[in-house]
Amino acid sequence: MCGRFTLRTPAAVVAWQFELSSVPELQPRYNIAPRQPVAAVRVNAAGERELAFLSWGLVPAWADDPAVGYKMINARGETVASKPSFKQAFRSRRCLVPADGFYEWQKAGPQKQAYHITLASGELFAIAGLWERWQRGDSVLETCTLLTTSANEDLQHVHDRMPVIVPPESYAAWLDLGSAVAALTSLIRPLPPGLLALRPVSSFVNNPVHEGPECLQA
C-alpha cells in the first residue's frame, strides 16, 4: 500500500510540471497521512486543470458513513475498473497527486524500518488517483484515493506494492475524461527498475502526527 508521502516541492515547480495557471501556496509536507488534505490536480467543469485539496480516503457518493474513507486510502490497480467502490470514479473522476517521495516499511524482526523512496533523479512525480464528492444536506466532502500496483525490482525487498506513478507524457491521457479504459489500464504498471532511490529513515516518521524535516532523519 501507499500510506504516507511527501511534497516539499515549491508551488511554482508544481504549477509548471502540471501546466496549471495558478497554484495556492504550498507548505512543505514531510508526512502526509490518511484523512489529511492532499493537493490533487484534476479537470474542472470548465475543462481546465486545477489544483484542489481533497481529504485522503475515498468516500463514494452512495456511502452512508464518511468514515468508510479510512479503509479506502488506496485502490488496487488490478481491480480499480471493476470494484464497485472505485469503478465510477475511475471512469470519470481521475486525478494526479503531486509527490516527491513516499514511505514504505520493511519488517525487521519485531521492528519495522521506514524507507523514504524517491525518483533517483530527485524530481517531482505524479501518483495516479481518483476523487469523489460526497454530500448529505449541507455537508460536502471531497476525497481521494491513490492507486497501487505491484512493486518493481527496486522496492520488492521492502514491500510488495508501490504507488502507480504516471509519467509526464501521460498526464493528459490520465486526466482526459474521454480516454478509453484500455488506454488507462495500460498506465497502471510498476516503474521500470533502476528509477527509484531508497533511503532508510528514523522511526520519527512512524507517527502520522509528526511533521517536519525530522521525518527524513537517517
N, C-alpha and C positions, 0 to 999 in steps of 0.2 A: 504494500500500500504506500501511499504518499500522504503522510500525516503532519508534516511540518516543512516549511520552506522559508527562503529569504528573498527580500527585494530591497537592495541598498542602492540601486542604480538611480542616478538623478532623473527627475521628471523629463528634462529636455531630451535625454537619450531615449527614454521610453516613447516619447512623442515621435521622435524621428524614426525609430525602428518600426513602429506600428502605424505610421502615417496618420497621426492624429493631429487635428487642427489645434487642439488645446488639451492640456493635462493639468489637473489641480496639483497643488504642492504635495509631494510625496515624502513623508518622513522615512528615514532608513528603518527597515524592519528586519530583525535578526532571528525572529522565532514566530513566524505566522502560524497560527494554530486553528483547528476547527472552531466554528462559531464566531471567529473574529472576522472583521471586514477584510475582504480580498479585492484588490484592484483587478478588474477584468475588462478586456476590450471586446466589444460586441457591436453589432449593427443596429442602429435605432430605427424608429418608424419612418424617418426621412431617408433611410438607406445610407446613412453616413456612419462611419466608425466613431465610437465614443468610448471613454473610459468611465466605468461605473464601479461603485463599491458594493459588493454583494457579500452576504453572510455565507461563510463556508460551511456547507452541509445542505444538500438539496432537499427542498420541501416541495413535492409535487402539488399542483393546484388542487387535486382531489383529496389531499391528505386531511384527516380530521384533526390531527395534532401536529403543530410545527416541530415538536420535539423529535419527530421521526428523522429530521435532518441530521441529527448527530450520528445516525447509523449510515448516512449516505454521503460521506465526505469524498468517497471515491466511487467511480463506476468502472467495472472491468471492461476493457475494450472488446474482449471476445463476445460479450453478450449485450453490449450497450444498445444495439439496434433492435433488440427483441424484448428486453426486460421491461415489464410494464412501468416500472418506476422511472425509466430513462428514455424510452423509445420516442416519445413525443418531443422531448427536449432535444434529442439527437437529430431529429428531422428538421426542427425549426428554431431552436434556441441554443446555438453553439457560441462559444466564446473562447478567447485566448487569455490565459493568465500569465502576465509577465513575472519572471523569476530570474534570479541569478545564482540560485543554489537550492538544494533540498537536502533533507536529513533522512538517513536510514540507520537502523540499529542492528548490530550484529551480536548474536548470542555468544557470550564468552563465559561458560560455566553459569554460576548464579547471577552474574552481572551481564549487562548489555553495553557494548561500546558504540557510541554515537559517531557517525561519519557525516561530514558536510561534503556534498557532492556537487561539483560544478562542471561546466564545459571546460575541457582542457585549455581552451582559448581564454577563459575567464569572461566571456561575453554574456550579455543578456540573452535569455531564451524564452520561449513560449510553451506553456503547458496547455494541452487541449482540455477544454472544459465545456460544461453545459450549464445553462441557467434556467431558473423558473421564477414565476411570480405567483405568490400565494396571497389570497385576500379573503378576509372574513369581516364583513361590515366595514368599519373604518380602518381596520388593521391590515396593513400591506407589508409583505415581507418578500424581498428579492434575494434569492440564494443561488449557490453554485456548487458544482462537484468537479473533481479533477479525474480525468481518465488515466487508467494504468494499463500496462502491458507487461509481458514477461521481461525480466531483467536481461541486459546484454552481458557479454563476457567480462566487461569491466566491473560489473556490480554483483555478479552471481555469487561470489564468495561472501557477500554481506547480506543480500536479500534476494528473494526470487521475483520481486516485482519492481517496476520503476514507472515514473510518470511518462505519459505519451508526450514527447517533445516534437512540436511541429516546426519544420524548417521555415525560414522566412519566405522562401519562394512559394510556400503552400498556405500562407496566411489567408490570402484572398479566397482560395478554394474552401478552406475550413469555415470561414465566416459567410460565404455566399449561400443564401438560403435556397438557391436553385441547384446546388451541387447534388449530383446523383449519389445515392447511398454507396454504390460500389467505389466511387472515387473517394469518398470519405473514409470508408473502411480500409482503403489502401494506405491511408496515412497513420493508421493505428498499428504501429510497429515499434520495436526497440530501436534505439540509435545503433548505428554500426559500431563495432568495437574500436577502442582507441580514442574516442571523443570525450570521455569523461575523466575527471580527476577526483580522487577520493582523499579526504584528509580527516584523520581521527580528531575529535574534539572532546572537551571535558564534559562531565555529567551535568554541568550547569544548565545545558540546553534541555535536559530531560523534563524539567518542569515547564509546562506551557505558559505559565505566568511570567517566566523570566524573559527579559528583553534586553537588548544592548550588545555591544561588541564582545562582552564576556561569553556569549553563546558560542563564539568561534575560537575560544582559547584552546590551544593544543592540549 
